[in-house]
Amino acid sequence: MEVVEPSVTYSSINDRSGHAFWCQSGEDVDPDDVDNFRRKLKYFFMNPCEKFRARGRKPWKLLLQILKIAIITIQLVSFGLSNQMVVTFKEENLIAFKHLFLKGYTDRTDATYAVYTRSEVHDRIYFAVYQYLNLQNLTVGNHAYDKTGDNYTPLSLCQDFYKNGSIYPGNETFEIDPQIETECIEISPLQPFENGTVFPSNFTLDFKRLLSVNIYFTLKAINLQTVRHHELPDCYDFTVTITFNNKAHSGKIKITLQNDVDINECRDWNVAGASPRNIHYLLLFDSFIILACLTSLILCSRSVINGIKLQFEYTAFFLTRYNKEVPWSDRMEFVNGWYILIIVSDTLTIIGSILKIEIQTKNLTSYDICSILLGTSTMLVWVGVIRYLGFFQKYNILILTLRAAFPNVIRFCCCAAMIYLGYCFCGWIVLGPYHDKFRTLNTVTECLFSLINGDDMFPTFKGMQQKSYLVWLFSRLYLYSFISLFIYMVLSLFIALITDTYETIKQHQREGFPATELHTFMAECKDLPNSGRYRLEKDASSCFSCCSRFDELEERLEG
């Protein structure tokens, strides 16, 4: 489509920064000025290599992104190895505590560890307290009691129970005061016991009112495995909680052991051949990453701002010269989504690196938050590499297919999600009492998503209890209809949607993409990048002189 340039009268129009890009009034615009504007637009949409040939501008952002890929990946691997040692040490200590303080515990009984008689409850409590008092003679690790000043921190044995209650199941009568009271006693590691026992005689349990029994104590340990990786060991505080849960009063008291971990810097240390310089090198490297990401953030933000300013200029040009509005599809061409992605990645990296520095200096222990930030930023950095592969036509098809199919995919997923949620709620309320995979809404969504991908089908059918024939029959209709609908129809339509978009993109690559008004306008500029026509002139007499001088200043600042 050829754009016709009629003669119109127009006045000065300023962009938001106050720079006038049309200065004439009552006469036609010089064709050279329009060519300069086309050339300016064409230069904006060039890739870094073409911009280098056009104006000799060094591709600093490209080089910086390549540098970021290397240093951020190194940072993530270093943090991942350190975090792996921390996670392994915490998990192994948790398993060790379960074997030390839970009588008869095995790894296979983790989900169903429970007791059913009063004697078993007392026996497990006695065992946990006795193991704690004899910890120094039992553990094979470097565990020790916690101290507050010169005194050992005692173990706390607490029970939660209803304030008052008279329960007679045989007569189907009860009287209960739902107010909960807590009674605790403290047991010091060096405290002598009555009659040579390890349990005080004044602690009794009323099982009819009993809600839970909780045992709290704190142990200390040092993670020495970091020494082999030239890192200073960390000192750990493990706050262990053993819970006997009797809230259901069903005859089954479930026993769980959990520990909260607090990581601290050791007060005094002496490692042969070690020095604190290693951590200083890591802090210096993290500071360099923050500086690199901050520079990238500034450059990409400036490019986004320049694109928005050029969009206003182009919109004003079309409104003034052709008296027509620019569609939003053309306006969004000036907003580079890859720069937005890099800005988000840089922001996450900067925050994650600051948290990493705080963790290394033992001011914080937010390993999970830091891992999420650094992991997400590294993922986005590597995804951003696709942008530079997209400069080659053979590698660009993935980006084009995703961009073209995205609106249709979102609309399709919204419709499919309504059906999916309907099945989720139905399965949860009907099949939940009869099937473990439908017991909670979260497990229902996971189970159905697995079924969509053809996974775990037979165990799902087989796990349905047959206590109610009506529910069993309903489960068959429910599962068969869901599998048939989503695998044979929804999933097939989803794949067909992507495939059709892919075929359309391949056809456009062979025959050419439909030209928008923006690309048609720029296509009239036939100047090649190495023609020298894109060089900025120092003296310009056209109405673009103010904008040209502003662009020249930006080029100098960037160079």
N, C-alpha and C positions, 0 to 999 in steps of 0.2 A: 504494500500500500504506500503510495507516494503522498507525502505531506505537502499540501499547497500552502504557500506563505503569502496571504493577502496583505495588502497595504492597509494599515490601521493607524489610528492616532492613539497615543498612550502617554502616560505621565510617569514620573519617577516612582519606583516601588522599592521599598527597603525591606531587607530581611530582618530577623529578630536581633541580629547583632548590629543593625544600623547601617550596613554597607549597601549602597545603591548599586543595583546591577542593570537597571535601565535608566539612562540619564537624559534621553532625548524626548521631545514632546512635539507632537504635531507634524512629524515627518517619519519616513520609513527608516527602519534600522539598517545600518550598514551590513551587507551580507557577510563581510569579514567578521563582524561581531558575532553573528549567528554561528559561523563556522568555528570561531574560538570557543563558543559555548558548547557546541557539539564535541569539540576536541577535549574540552574540560570534562564532560560527562564520560566520554570514552576512556579517558585516562583514569577516571575514578574506578571504573569497572575492570581495569586491567589487573592481571595477576602480578606478583612481585617481580618475576623475571621480565615481563613486558615493561613494567615501570622502570626497571633498571636500564633497559635498552632505550626507553623513551627519554628519560631525564637524567640517567646516571644515578638515580637514587638508590642507596644501599638498602637491601631488604633486611633492615634491622629487626623488624618484628618476626620475620621468618627465622632468622638466625637465633633470635632469643627463644622462640618456641622450641627449636631443636635442642638448644642448651637446656631448657626447662625439662624436656622429656628425659634427658640423661640424669640431671641432678635430682629431680623429684623421684624418679624411679630408684636411684641409689638411696635416697632418704627413706623411701617406703620400705625397701628391702632391709635396711639397717634397723628401722623401727620395728618391722615385722619379726626379725630374728630376736630382738630384745623382748618384744611383747610375747613371743612364743615361749621364751624361757619363763616369763612371769606367769603366764597362763598354765604352763605345765607344772610349775612349782605349786601353784594354788590348787590345781586339780589333784595332784598327788597327795598333798597334805589333807585335802578333804577326804580322800579315800582312806588315808592312814588313820584319820580321826574316827571314821566310821568303824574300822576294824578294831581300834583301840577301845572305844567307849560303848559300842553296841554289841551286846553279848550275842554270840552265834551269828553275827552278820556275815553274809557272803555277797559278792557282787551281783549274783543272780537274783537276790531277794530285795534289791533296792526299791522296787516299786510296791512291794507287798509286805514290807517288814512291819509286823504287828504282833500284838499279844492279845490273849483272850481270857486270862484268869487273873485274879488278884495277886496270887503268888508270883506270877510272871511279871507283873508290873513292879512289885517290890523288888524282885530279883534283878530286873534290868536297872532300876534306880540305884540299888546297892552296888551293882557292878560298875556303873558309870562313875559313881563317886569314888569307889575304891581304886579304879584305874587312874583317876585324876590324881589321887594322893600318892600313888606309886609310879607316877609318870617317869621320873628320872631313872628308875630301874627297869622300865618296860620299853620305852621308845628307842628306836634305832636312829632317829633323826637328832638334830640339834635343838630340840624343843626345850623350853624352860618356862617357869612360872613368871607371870607378870608381877611387877613391883610398883608400889606407890610409896615413894620415899624409901624407907628402910624396911617396910613391911610388905609381905606378899599379898597380892589381890586375892580375896577369898572367892570360893565357888558359891554361887547363889542357887538355892533350891526353892522354887516357888510353885505354888498350886493356885489355880483359879477355880472358884466354885460359886454356885448360887448362894445368896445370903441365907436363904431359908427354903426348905422344901420337904414336903411329905408326899411320897409317891407310892401308890399301891396299885400296880398294874392288875393284880388279880381281881380287885374290886372295881377297876376302871375309874379310880378316883385319884386326884392329886391336888396338892396345894403348893404353889411355888412362888418365891419372890425372885423376879428375874434380875435383880441387882447383883452384879458380880463383885466379889471380894477376892483379894489376893493376899496370900500369906507366904512369907519368905523366911528362910533361915540361911545363914552364911557359914561356910565350912572352910577354915583356913588349912593350907597344906601341912602346917606344923601343929594343928590343933589335936590334942588327945581326945579320945572318945570314951564314952561310958561302957564299962564292961568289956573293953577291948574290941568293940564293934566299930564299924566305919560309918554308922548311921545314927543320928540322934533319936532318942526315944520319944521326944516331944513332937515329932512330925508324924501325923496320922492322916489317912486319906479316907474321905467319905465318898465312895464311888457313886452313890445316887445323886449327889450334888456336884460331883467333880466334873469340871470342864476340860482342864488340861494341867499337866505337870511340866514345868520348864526348868531346865538346868542351864545356867549361864556360867561360863568361865573364859578366861583369856590366856592364851599361850603366845610365846614369842619364838621366832625362828629367824635364821639368816640364810639367804639364798646364795650359796657359795659357788654355784655353777657358772655365774657370770664372770668369775675371775679368769676362766679359760678363754673368754672372749675379750679380755683386756677392759672389762668394765668393773667398777667398784660394786661389791655386793650390797644388796638392800636388806634392811631389817624389817621384818614382818610382824604385825600384831594380828593374831587370829582370835576373833571373838566368836566362840563356839556356842551354839544354842541347840540343846536336845529337847525335843517337844514330844510329849505323850498326849495325843489328841483324842479326847473322849467327848467332843461336843455333840456327836450324834447319839451317844448312849445306845449304840446298837449291839454292844457286846464285843466290838472290835476296836481296840485302841491302836491307832497307827503311830509309829515312832519315826521321827525324821531328825536328821542332824544337818544343820546349816552353819556356815561360818562366814562372817564378814571380815574382809581383809583390809588392813590399813598399812600402807607402805611408807616407811620413813627412812631418812638418811641415818646411817649408823653413826653413833657419837664419836667413837674412837676406832681407828682401823690402822692396820699395818700389814701391807702386802709386799712381800719381797720383790723388788724390781719394778714396782708399780708407782705411778705418780698421778696427780690430778690433771696432768696435761691432756690425757686422752679425752676427758669430758670437755676440756676447753676447745679441742679441735672439733668435736661434734657441735658444740655451741656456735663456733665460728662458721661451720658449714651450714647450719640451720639459719644463721643470720644472713649468709650469702644468698640462700634460697629466698628468704623473705625480701631481700633487696631486689633480686631478679624478678620475682613475681610482682612486686610493687611497680617496678619499671614497666613490665608487660601490662599491668593493669592501667597505668597512666596512658601508655601508647594506644592500647585498644579502646579505652574510653574516649580518647581524643579522636580516634578514627570514627567511632560511632557518632560523636557530636558533629564531626565534619560531614558525615553522611546525612544527618538530619538537616543540617544547614543547607546542604546542596539540594536536598529534597524540597525545602521551602523555596529555594531559588528556582528550581525546575517547575514547581507548581505555579509560582507567580509568573514565570515566563509563559507557560501555556495559557494561563488565565488572561494575560495581557495581550499576547500575540494572536491566539486563536480563539479566545473567549470561550474556553471549555475547561471543565474540571478534570484533574488527573485522577484516574481510578486508584483505589487503595492497593490493588495488586502492583501497580507501577510504583506507588509510594513506598511499599515495603521492600522494593528492590534496593533502596538506598540504606536499609537497615540490615547490616550484615549479621546474620544469626551466629556465625562462627565467632565473631568478636564477643557477642553476648556470652557464648559458651566459655570462652577464654577468661572473660571477666569473672564469671562465677567460679571457674576453676582456680583462678588466682586468689580470689577472696577466701575460698575454703583452704587453700594451701597456706596462706598467711596466718589464718586463725589456727589451723592445725599445727603449724610450725611453732607458733607461740606457745600452744599447749604442750608441745613436745619439749620445748626448752624448760617449761615449768616442771614437767615430769622429770627431766634429767637432773634438775636442780633440787628435786624432792619437795617442791612447793605444792604440787598437785599429784593426784593419782588417777586422773580421769583417762584411763587407757581406752575405754570403750568410745568415748566422745572423740578423742584424738584419732583413733583408728578409723572411725566413720568419716571424719573430715579428710584425713590424708588419703584414705582409700578411694573416696568419691572424687577427690581432686585428681588423683592419678588416673582414674578411669576416664575422666573428662579430657585430660591432657592427651591420652592415647587416642580417644575418639576424635579429637581435633586434628589428628594427623590425616584423617580422611579428607579434610579440606584441601590439603596440598596434593593428595593423590587425585582429587577431583579435577585438577587442572589438565589431566590427561583423559581424553575421551573414553578410552577403554576401561578406566577405573572409576569413571564418573557415574556409571549406570546405577550403582547402589544408592548414591545420594539422591539422584533424580527420581528413582522409583519410590524411595521413602518419602521424599517431599511431595510427590504427586499423589501418593496413595494415602497420606496421613489424614486429610479431612474425611475421606470416605471410610477409612478404618475407624476413626473416632466415632462417626455416626453409627456404623455397623456395630461396634462394641457396646455403645449405649443401648441399642435395641436388644442385643443378646444378653446384656447384663440384667435386664428386667426379667427375662425368663430364668436366668441362672439364679438370681436372688429368690425368685419364687420357689424354685426347687430346693434351695438351701433352707428356707424357713419351713417348708413342708416336711422335708426329711428330718430336720431337727426336732420338730414337735411330735411327729408321728413315730419315727423310727428310733429316736434317742433312747427311750427306755429299753430297747431290745437289741441295740447294736452299739458297740464301743466307738466306732468311727462316726457315729451320729450323736454322740453324747453331748457335745458342745457345738455352738455355732461355728467356732473356729475350725474344729475337726471336720465338720460337714463341708465347709468350703474347700478344705484341703483334699478331702476324699473325692468330691465331685470333680475337682480340677484334675486329679490323678486319673479318674475315669475318662475324662475327655481325651487324655493322651494315651488311652489304652493300657494304663498301668493298674495293677492290683485289682483286676476285675473279679477273678474267681474267689479270692479271699473275701471280697466284699459281699458277694452272694452267699458264700459259705458261712460267714460270721453272723448271719441273721438268726436270732433265737426263734424257735418254733413254739413258744408258749401260747401264742395267740394265732390261730389259723388265719383269722381275718387280717391281722397285721402282716403276717407272713405273705399272704396273697397280695396285699397292697404293696409290700416291698418289691415284689417281682414286677408288678405293673409300673411302679415308680422307677426302678432301675432300668428296665428295658426301654421305657419311653425316653428317659433322660439320655441313655447311651445312643439310642437311635436318632434322637433329635439333634444332639450336639455333635456326634461324630460324623454321621452321614449327611447332615444338612448344614448346621451352623459352621462347623470346621471346614467343610468342603467349600461353602460359600466364601468364607474368609480367605482360604487359599486361592480361590478363583479371583477374588477381588485383587489380591496382590499380583497374580499372574497376568490378569488383563492390563493392569497398570504397567507391568514390566514389558509386555508386548507393545503397548502404546509408546513407551519410551524408546524401545528399539526401533520402531517404525519412524519416530521423529528423528532419531539419530541418522537414519538413512536418508530421509526425505527433507529433513529440516524441521525445526520447532516453529510453532506458530509465533509470528512476530507481534509483539506488543507495540503500542505507540512509542514507548520509550526506546525500544531497540530499533524501531524503524527510523526514528529521529536520529539516533546515533549512527545508524548504518550509512547515512549520507556522508559521513566523514570517512574518507578513504585513506587517510594518512596512516602509514605503518608506524609501529613503535620506534623503529630506528631511522625514521625520516628526518628527525631533527625539528619537526614542527611543534613538538610538545615542550620544547625548551621555553622557559619563561623569559620574556624580554624585560629588560630593565626599564625602558621607557615605552609606555603604551598610551596612545592618544584616543583609543576607543572608549566607549562607555564602560568597558570592563576593566579599566585601568585600576580602579580602587580595589576590585576583587582580585586582580592579578597580583597587585603588590601584597595584598594580604596572604594569598597563596604562596608567593615567593618567600615571605617571612616564615610561613609554616614549614616550607621545604627546608629552609636554612636551619630552623630549630630542630627539625627531625634529623637532618644530616649531621 
